[in-house]
């Protein structure tokens, strides 16, 4: 009973916190402490959202963003995880790539926008590239750190049971032991990819970020907030779906 109560308490507190936030926000705008031109009242968002849905722009923006979001997320996650696992498991490869990693890691995804335009043009491929780079490093370090944290005794046990080769160790030790850390990296990447969508669409690629930029140029702050909330909602949905998958994959942990 107490466990069931505690499971319900956290979501209830979260909803209460949101209610307080929107209540204070609404009161500040209505009381004149914040001008509606700078920040729209929450009560004005519903009509703006409804108009955007009726025009078809809201659904189209989501479709456009999902196209390069999902492609970039998969590309960055798969390559980042794979390279991280291999670098963690192979000291020679780790040493060989250490210099490249130190040079490229500090460069933010936004800095790659000019090259994305030059290499891919003003299209979905360029936006996908920006998102993939942002996600790559998160998954790389998550996988790398997970492998490096594996207890060396596990390799000795695996060798004693005839799994001393690289691929055998990878299958029987590295992947099972590193999977929680890898999945944590994938979850973080899901959120980072949504944050990168705006940067990826700065140069005119259609989607949520582009629609936000159009609205801001017209001082339609209500639409800007609508798309901010849309992105938050999409992140919540994708995160929830991923957590369901994660629980199934790590069910063996008990």
The 8 nearest C-alpha neighbors of each residue, nearest first, counted from 0:
[[1, 3, 2, 4, 5, 6, 7, 8],
 [0, 2, 4, 3, 5, 6, 7, 8],
 [3, 1, 5, 4, 0, 6, 7, 8],
 [4, 2, 6, 0, 1, 5, 7, 8],
 [3, 5, 1, 7, 2, 6, 8, 0],
 [4, 6, 8, 2, 7, 3, 1, 9],
 [7, 5, 3, 4, 8, 2, 9, 10],
 [6, 8, 4, 5, 9, 10, 11, 3],
 [7, 9, 5, 11, 6, 10, 4, 12],
 [8, 10, 12, 11, 7, 13, 6, 5],
 [11, 9, 13, 12, 8, 7, 14, 6],
 [12, 10, 8, 14, 13, 9, 15, 7],
 [13, 11, 15, 9, 10, 14, 8, 16],
 [14, 12, 10, 16, 11, 15, 9, 17],
 [13, 15, 17, 11, 16, 12, 18, 10],
 [16, 14, 12, 18, 13, 17, 11, 19],
 [17, 15, 13, 19, 14, 18, 12, 20],
 [18, 16, 20, 14, 19, 15, 21, 13],
 [17, 19, 15, 21, 16, 20, 22, 14],
 [20, 18, 22, 16, 17, 21, 23, 15],
 [21, 19, 17, 23, 22, 18, 24, 16],
 [20, 22, 24, 18, 23, 19, 25, 17],
 [21, 23, 19, 25, 24, 20, 18, 26],
 [22, 24, 26, 20, 25, 21, 27, 19],
 [23, 25, 21, 27, 22, 26, 20, 28],
 [26, 24, 22, 40, 28, 23, 27, 41],
 [25, 27, 23, 29, 24, 28, 30, 22],
 [26, 28, 32, 30, 24, 25, 29, 33],
 [29, 27, 33, 31, 25, 30, 26, 40],
 [30, 28, 26, 31, 27, 25, 40, 32],
 [29, 31, 27, 28, 32, 26, 33, 25],
 [32, 30, 28, 33, 29, 34, 27, 35],
 [31, 33, 27, 30, 28, 34, 29, 26],
 [32, 34, 28, 31, 27, 35, 38, 37],
 [35, 33, 36, 37, 31, 28, 38, 32],
 [34, 36, 39, 38, 37, 28, 33, 40],
 [37, 35, 34, 38, 39, 220, 218, 219],
 [36, 38, 35, 34, 39, 220, 33, 218],
 [37, 39, 35, 36, 34, 220, 40, 33],
 [40, 38, 35, 221, 220, 36, 41, 43],
 [39, 41, 25, 42, 43, 28, 35, 38],
 [42, 40, 44, 43, 25, 39, 21, 24],
 [41, 43, 40, 44, 45, 25, 46, 39],
 [44, 42, 41, 40, 45, 46, 39, 47],
 [43, 45, 47, 41, 42, 46, 221, 48],
 [44, 46, 48, 47, 43, 49, 42, 41],
 [47, 45, 49, 48, 44, 43, 50, 42],
 [48, 46, 44, 50, 49, 45, 51, 222],
 [47, 49, 45, 51, 46, 50, 44, 225],
 [50, 48, 46, 52, 51, 47, 45, 53],
 [51, 49, 53, 47, 52, 48, 46, 54],
 [50, 52, 48, 54, 49, 57, 53, 56],
 [51, 53, 49, 57, 55, 50, 54, 48],
 [54, 52, 50, 55, 51, 49, 56, 57],
 [53, 55, 51, 52, 56, 50, 57, 49],
 [56, 54, 52, 53, 57, 58, 59, 51],
 [55, 57, 59, 54, 58, 51, 60, 52],
 [58, 56, 52, 60, 51, 59, 55, 61],
 [57, 59, 61, 60, 55, 56, 62, 52],
 [58, 60, 62, 56, 61, 57, 63, 55],
 [59, 61, 206, 207, 63, 57, 62, 58],
 [62, 60, 58, 64, 59, 63, 65, 207],
 [63, 61, 59, 65, 60, 64, 58, 66],
 [62, 64, 206, 60, 66, 61, 65, 205],
 [65, 63, 206, 61, 66, 62, 67, 68],
 [64, 66, 68, 62, 63, 67, 69, 61],
 [67, 65, 64, 63, 68, 69, 62, 70],
 [66, 68, 127, 70, 69, 65, 71, 64],
 [69, 67, 65, 71, 66, 70, 64, 72],
 [68, 70, 72, 71, 67, 65, 66, 73],
 [69, 71, 67, 73, 72, 68, 74, 127],
 [72, 70, 131, 127, 130, 74, 68, 69],
 [73, 71, 69, 75, 70, 74, 131, 76],
 [72, 74, 76, 70, 71, 75, 77, 69],
 [75, 73, 71, 77, 72, 76, 131, 70],
 [76, 74, 131, 135, 134, 72, 78, 73],
 [75, 77, 73, 79, 74, 78, 135, 138],
 [76, 78, 80, 74, 79, 75, 73, 81],
 [77, 79, 81, 75, 80, 76, 82, 74],
 [80, 78, 139, 135, 138, 76, 82, 81],
 [79, 81, 83, 139, 138, 77, 142, 78],
 [80, 82, 78, 84, 83, 79, 77, 85],
 [81, 83, 85, 79, 84, 80, 86, 78],
 [84, 82, 139, 143, 142, 80, 86, 81],
 [85, 83, 87, 81, 142, 143, 82, 86],
 [84, 86, 88, 82, 87, 83, 89, 81],
 [87, 85, 93, 83, 89, 88, 92, 84],
 [86, 88, 143, 84, 146, 85, 147, 89],
 [87, 89, 85, 86, 84, 90, 146, 147],
 [88, 90, 86, 92, 91, 85, 87, 93],
 [91, 89, 93, 92, 94, 88, 86, 87],
 [92, 90, 94, 93, 89, 95, 86, 96],
 [93, 91, 95, 94, 89, 90, 86, 96],
 [94, 92, 86, 90, 91, 96, 95, 97],
 [93, 95, 97, 91, 92, 96, 90, 98],
 [94, 96, 92, 93, 97, 91, 98, 99],
 [95, 97, 99, 93, 94, 98, 100, 92],
 [98, 96, 100, 94, 99, 95, 93, 101],
 [99, 97, 101, 100, 96, 102, 95, 94],
 [98, 100, 102, 96, 101, 97, 103, 95],
 [99, 101, 97, 103, 98, 102, 104, 96],
 [100, 102, 98, 99, 104, 103, 97, 105],
 [101, 103, 99, 100, 104, 98, 105, 106],
 [102, 104, 100, 106, 105, 101, 99, 98],
 [103, 105, 100, 106, 101, 102, 136, 107],
 [106, 104, 103, 107, 102, 101, 100, 108],
 [105, 107, 104, 103, 110, 108, 102, 111],
 [108, 106, 109, 110, 105, 133, 111, 104],
 [107, 109, 110, 133, 111, 129, 132, 106],
 [110, 108, 111, 107, 112, 198, 129, 199],
 [111, 109, 108, 112, 107, 106, 113, 114],
 [110, 112, 109, 114, 108, 113, 115, 129],
 [111, 113, 115, 114, 109, 110, 116, 129],
 [114, 112, 116, 115, 111, 117, 110, 109],
 [115, 113, 117, 116, 111, 112, 118, 119],
 [114, 116, 125, 112, 118, 113, 117, 119],
 [115, 117, 120, 113, 114, 119, 118, 121],
 [118, 116, 114, 115, 120, 119, 113, 121],
 [119, 117, 115, 116, 114, 120, 125, 113],
 [120, 118, 125, 116, 115, 117, 124, 121],
 [119, 121, 116, 122, 117, 118, 125, 115],
 [122, 120, 116, 204, 125, 203, 119, 202],
 [121, 123, 124, 120, 204, 125, 126, 119],
 [122, 124, 126, 125, 67, 127, 204, 121],
 [125, 123, 127, 126, 122, 119, 128, 67],
 [124, 126, 115, 128, 119, 127, 123, 122],
 [127, 125, 199, 123, 129, 128, 124, 200],
 [128, 126, 71, 67, 124, 130, 125, 129],
 [127, 129, 125, 131, 126, 130, 124, 132],
 [130, 128, 126, 132, 131, 127, 199, 108],
 [129, 131, 71, 133, 127, 132, 128, 195],
 [132, 130, 75, 71, 128, 134, 133, 129],
 [131, 133, 135, 129, 134, 130, 75, 108],
 [134, 132, 130, 108, 131, 135, 136, 129],
 [133, 135, 75, 188, 131, 132, 137, 136],
 [136, 134, 75, 79, 132, 138, 137, 133],
 [137, 135, 139, 138, 134, 140, 79, 133],
 [136, 138, 134, 139, 140, 135, 184, 141],
 [139, 137, 79, 184, 141, 80, 136, 135],
 [138, 140, 79, 83, 136, 80, 142, 137],
 [139, 141, 143, 142, 138, 137, 144, 136],
 [142, 140, 184, 138, 144, 143, 139, 181],
 [143, 141, 181, 83, 145, 84, 139, 140],
 [144, 142, 83, 87, 140, 146, 84, 145],
 [143, 145, 147, 141, 146, 142, 140, 148],
 [146, 144, 177, 142, 180, 148, 143, 147],
 [147, 145, 87, 143, 148, 144, 149, 177],
 [146, 148, 144, 149, 145, 87, 143, 88],
 [149, 147, 145, 146, 144, 150, 177, 143],
 [150, 148, 146, 147, 151, 176, 145, 177],
 [149, 151, 152, 153, 148, 154, 147, 176],
 [152, 150, 153, 154, 149, 155, 148, 156],
 [153, 151, 155, 150, 154, 156, 149, 157],
 [154, 152, 156, 151, 155, 150, 157, 172],
 [155, 153, 157, 152, 156, 151, 158, 172],
 [156, 154, 158, 152, 157, 153, 159, 151],
 [155, 157, 159, 153, 158, 154, 152, 160],
 [158, 156, 162, 154, 160, 155, 159, 153],
 [159, 157, 163, 162, 161, 155, 160, 156],
 [158, 160, 156, 157, 161, 155, 162, 163],
 [159, 161, 157, 158, 162, 156, 163, 155],
 [162, 160, 158, 159, 163, 157, 164, 167],
 [161, 163, 158, 157, 167, 164, 160, 168],
 [162, 164, 158, 161, 168, 157, 167, 165],
 [165, 163, 167, 166, 162, 168, 158, 161],
 [164, 166, 168, 167, 169, 163, 162, 88],
 [167, 165, 169, 168, 164, 170, 162, 163],
 [166, 168, 162, 170, 164, 169, 165, 171],
 [169, 167, 165, 172, 171, 170, 166, 162],
 [168, 170, 173, 166, 167, 172, 171, 174],
 [171, 169, 167, 168, 174, 172, 166, 173],
 [170, 172, 168, 169, 167, 173, 175, 174],
 [173, 171, 168, 169, 175, 174, 176, 170],
 [174, 172, 169, 176, 177, 175, 168, 146],
 [173, 175, 177, 176, 178, 170, 172, 169],
 [176, 174, 178, 177, 173, 172, 171, 170],
 [177, 175, 173, 174, 178, 172, 149, 179],
 [176, 178, 145, 174, 146, 180, 175, 173],
 [177, 179, 181, 175, 180, 174, 176, 182],
 [180, 178, 182, 181, 177, 183, 176, 249],
 [181, 179, 183, 145, 182, 178, 177, 141],
 [180, 182, 142, 178, 184, 183, 179, 141],
 [181, 183, 185, 179, 184, 180, 178, 186],
 [184, 182, 180, 186, 181, 185, 179, 187],
 [185, 183, 141, 138, 181, 187, 182, 186],
 [184, 186, 182, 188, 183, 187, 138, 181],
 [185, 187, 183, 189, 188, 184, 182, 238],
 [188, 186, 184, 189, 190, 185, 191, 183],
 [187, 189, 191, 185, 134, 186, 190, 192],
 [190, 188, 186, 192, 187, 191, 185, 193],
 [189, 191, 193, 188, 192, 187, 234, 194],
 [192, 190, 188, 194, 193, 189, 195, 187],
 [191, 193, 195, 189, 194, 190, 130, 188],
 [194, 192, 196, 195, 190, 191, 189, 234],
 [195, 193, 191, 192, 196, 190, 197, 198],
 [194, 196, 192, 198, 193, 197, 130, 199],
 [195, 197, 199, 193, 198, 194, 200, 208],
 [198, 196, 208, 200, 199, 195, 201, 194],
 [199, 197, 201, 195, 200, 196, 109, 208],
 [198, 200, 126, 196, 197, 129, 201, 195],
 [201, 199, 204, 197, 209, 198, 202, 208],
 [202, 200, 198, 203, 199, 197, 209, 208],
 [201, 203, 200, 204, 121, 199, 112, 116],
 [202, 204, 201, 200, 209, 205, 121, 122],
 [203, 205, 200, 122, 202, 121, 209, 123],
 [206, 204, 209, 63, 203, 200, 60, 207],
 [207, 205, 60, 64, 63, 209, 208, 210],
 [206, 208, 60, 210, 209, 64, 61, 211],
 [209, 207, 197, 211, 210, 200, 206, 196],
 [208, 210, 212, 206, 211, 200, 207, 205],
 [209, 211, 213, 207, 208, 212, 206, 214],
 [212, 210, 208, 223, 214, 209, 213, 215],
 [211, 213, 209, 215, 210, 214, 216, 208],
 [212, 214, 210, 216, 211, 215, 209, 217],
 [213, 215, 219, 211, 217, 212, 216, 223],
 [216, 214, 218, 212, 217, 213, 219, 211],
 [215, 217, 213, 214, 218, 212, 219, 211],
 [216, 218, 214, 215, 219, 213, 220, 212],
 [219, 217, 215, 216, 220, 214, 36, 221],
 [220, 218, 214, 217, 221, 222, 215, 223],
 [221, 219, 223, 222, 218, 215, 224, 39],
 [220, 222, 224, 223, 219, 39, 44, 225],
 [223, 221, 225, 224, 220, 219, 214, 226],
 [222, 224, 220, 211, 226, 221, 225, 214],
 [223, 225, 227, 221, 222, 226, 228, 220],
 [226, 224, 222, 228, 223, 227, 229, 48],
 [225, 227, 229, 228, 223, 224, 230, 222],
 [228, 226, 224, 230, 229, 225, 223, 231],
 [227, 229, 231, 225, 226, 230, 232, 224],
 [230, 228, 226, 232, 227, 231, 225, 233],
 [229, 231, 233, 227, 228, 232, 226, 234],
 [232, 230, 228, 234, 229, 233, 235, 227],
 [233, 231, 229, 235, 230, 234, 228, 236],
 [234, 232, 230, 236, 235, 231, 229, 237],
 [233, 235, 231, 237, 232, 236, 238, 230],
 [234, 236, 232, 238, 233, 237, 239, 231],
 [237, 235, 233, 239, 234, 238, 240, 232],
 [236, 238, 240, 234, 239, 235, 241, 233],
 [239, 237, 241, 235, 240, 236, 234, 242],
 [238, 240, 242, 236, 241, 237, 235, 243],
 [241, 239, 237, 243, 242, 238, 236, 244],
 [240, 242, 238, 244, 243, 239, 245, 237],
 [243, 241, 245, 239, 244, 240, 246, 238],
 [242, 244, 240, 246, 241, 245, 239, 247],
 [243, 245, 241, 247, 242, 246, 248, 240],
 [246, 244, 242, 248, 247, 243, 249, 241],
 [247, 245, 249, 243, 244, 248, 250, 242],
 [246, 248, 250, 244, 245, 249, 243, 251],
 [247, 249, 245, 246, 250, 244, 251, 243],
 [250, 248, 246, 251, 247, 252, 245, 179],
 [249, 251, 247, 252, 248, 246, 253, 245],
 [252, 250, 249, 253, 248, 247, 246, 175],
 [253, 251, 250, 249, 248, 246, 179, 247],
 [252, 251, 250, 249, 246, 247, 248, 245]]
